[in-house]
Amino acid sequence: MREDVESLDIRDVTANWVNAEVLARQIDERIKALADLSDTPLFFGRLDYLHSPGADRAEGAEGERPRPEAAYQTLHIGRRHVHDAGGDPMVIDWRAPVSQPFYRASKKDPMDVGLRRRFGYTGGDLTAYEDEHLSDPAEPSGAATTSKLLQQEIERPRVGPMRDIVATIQPEQDEIVRSGLSGTVCVQGGPGTGKTAVGLHRVAYLLYAHRERLARTGTLVIGPNRSFLHYIEQVLPALGELTVQQATVDDLVAHVEVRGADDAATAIVKGDARMAQVLRRALYSHVTMPTEPVVVVRGSRRWRVSAYELEDIVRELLDRGIRYGAAREALPQRIAHAVLVQMERAGEAPDDRVQDAVARNAAVKAAVKDVWPQVDPAKLVLRLLTDADFLAEHADGILTEEERKTLLWARPVRSVKSAKWSAADAVLIDEAADLVERTHSLGHVVLDEAQDLSPMQYRAVGRRCTTGSATVLGDLAQGTTPWATRTWEEALAHLGKPDGLIEELTAGFRVPTDVITYASRLLPHIAPGLAPVASVRENPGFFEIRTSAGDADVVGACEELLRNEGSVGLIAADARVPALTEALTAAGLPYLAPGTETTAETRLTLVPASLAKGLEYDYVVLDEPQAVVTGEPDERTGLRRLYVALTRAVSGLIVTHAAPLPAQLS
C-alpha cells in the first residue's frame, strides 16, 4: 500500500503549483501513516462469523467507499485497514462496525461470532494464539474473562512511552470509545482503569468515523503537563493518526509570559467562576452612553444623528449579547445606516459604498472611540488586580471584601510586560480575550486529568469546543489542587456541557491487587463517595513496606528492582528530590527525569510526587509517604497526592520510610 502511494505521479493531474503542493503534502502524510513499525503487528485478532456480516456493518468511515468485507466469513482485525493489490481487504480496521464483536461478543451474546482468536506477540513476532468458541455450548462461559494473553499484555514490561491498548479493549471501555461525536462524555476512573487509553482510542475512533468533519474542525488532547504529553504522544501515531494536536491548559492561555505564582487562597479566588462575572462587568463598564450628536459632512450636506438615536443603537448592541469587539465593529455601520436612512428620505439613492464611507468618517470614528473604546484584555485584568476602587466597583455583590483583598497585588506594576503574571492570571486574561473576540472552537477536545482544573480553567477549555464535543477524563480521588473538582456535574457545567454523559470505570487492569487494596485505605478520607477500584489482575504483584535507615536504603531498593525486567520509578516528595539526586549520583546509578523516554540502558526515573500523575512504571519505590503528605498545603490534598504516588506501579511496589506512616494507611 505504501509503495502504491509512493509511485503516484501527480504531474498531469494538478491545475497549478498550489494544488500540486497540497496534493504532495497529502501524499506525504499518507506515506507516514502507512509506515511499518517493527514491533507493532498489523493484526491482533480474528473473527469467524457464522454468517457473512451485513453490508451495513461492513461500511467504511465517513467519506470512504464501502469495503467488500461482507464477502468474508473470516476477518482479521488490526490497527488499520490493509488491502491487497486487488483492493480486497486483508485486515479490517479495529474501528469498523464489523470489528465491534471482537470487543463485545460474549457467550451470552455471541453477536453471530463462532470463533474469536487473539494473537500474542513478542517484539513483533507471532508467538501465541488463543481461541474462544463463543457459540459452542460445551466451552465454559468464563473463558472470555480469563484470557491469558490479556493478562500477559497487562503485565508486559513497560519501557518507553505509553502504548495503545487496541488489542485488549474491554467491553465497558469499548462502549465509551465508540460513543458518538455529538455528545460529551465524562469518564470517572480510578488508577489503572485505562481512562487515558480510552480517551485516546476514542479520538482515533472519531477520526475514523467522522474524518471529513474533524479534518475541518480539528481535534485536541489536553494533558496536565509536558511530561505527561510526552509519555502519551506515540499512542495515536501507532494507530495511524498523525493530525491530533496536544497541549496543556497553560499552552492554551499563553497570552502573557508566566513568571509568578499565587498562594493557594489567591489561586482559589482567581479560579472561581464568579471571576467571569467580574470581568464582564469591568469590560462593559468602558461602554458609555453618548451625550452629543454625530454630525457627518458629505459635500455641502450635513447629516445629524441625535444623541438619543445613538443611545438606542448602543443599547440594542448591548442587549444582543454579542462579543465586545464584534459590537464595536458593528457600531460605525449602525451609525452609518442611520445616516443613509436620512439620505434616502431626502431623495438620495446611496449604496453600500456610501455606507462604508460614512462608517469611516472621522466624526463617526471619534464617536465610536468615545462610546465603545478598544480594550486590551491583559490591561483590563492588570487594572482589576492593581486598582482597588476599580475592583471594588465591579466585584460588588460578587466577591467579599476579604476575597477582593486577596486578589490585589501588593506592589504597583508599570506595564503588562513588567508584571509577574501567574498561571491563574493567564486564565483570567483568556476569559477577557474571549469576551472581546470569540475563541476558535474545535470539533473535539480530550481533557485528561481534569479533576485538577479550576472552574475558570474548565471555562477556558470549554471555549475551545463550544461548537464541538469533549471527552473528559479524571479521578476525583486524585485531585491534588486546592480547587480540585468536587463533582463531575459541576465540572461539566463549567465546561459548558451540562448534558454530558458520566461513565465510571471500576475494573483495574494496571495496578496489582495488593497495591490497590493498600492504597484504597485512603479513599474514605479523600473521596468518601467513590467505589474502590477492583483489580482484575491474577498476579497479586510484589508489595513491601520497609523501614529505612537513610537514603542508601532507598538506593538499594532501586538497585534491587532494576534486576527485574522493565522500568523503575523512584517517587518522592518534591523536597526530597535533591537529596535523592545526590544519593543516586554517589551510587553511580543513572536515572532520568519524568517524561524522558526510558531505554534498555537507563530504566530508572526519579519522579517528584507533583509530577507522578498519569505516569506508570513496572516497579516503584515510594520514599517517605508522610513527606509526600506534609509537602502539600492541607492534609486532604497531601493524602490525595499520596494515593497517586502509591498507584503508579504495574508489577511491584516498595514503600520505604524512616518517619511513621500516615495514620490513614493503618
Secondary structure by P-SEA (a helix, b strand, c coil): caaaaaacccccccccaaaaaaaaaaaaaaaaaacccccccccccccccccccccccccccccccccccccccbbbbccbbbbcccccccccccccccccccccccccccccccbbbbbbbccccccbbbbbcccccccccccccccaaaaaaaacccccccccccccccaaaaaaaaccccbbbbbbbccccaaaaaaaaaaaaaaaacaaaaaacbbbbbcccaaaaaaacccccccccccbbbbccccccccccccccccaaaaaaaaccaaaaaaaaaaaccbbbbcbbbbbbcccbbbbbcaaaaaaaaaaaaaacccaaaaaaaaaaaaaaaaaaaaaaacccccaaaaaaaaacaaaaaaaaaccccccaaaaaaaaaccaaaaaaaacccccaaaaaaacccccccccccccccaaaaaaaaaaaaaacccccccbbbbcccccccaaaaaaaaaacccbbbbbbbcccccccccccccaaaaaaaaccccbbbbbbcccccccaaaaaaaacccccccccccccccccccccbbbbbbbccaaaaaaaaaaaacccbbbbbcccccaaaaaaaaaaaacccccccccccccccccccccccccccccccbbbbccaaaaaaccccaaaaaaaaaaaacccccbbbbbbccccccccc
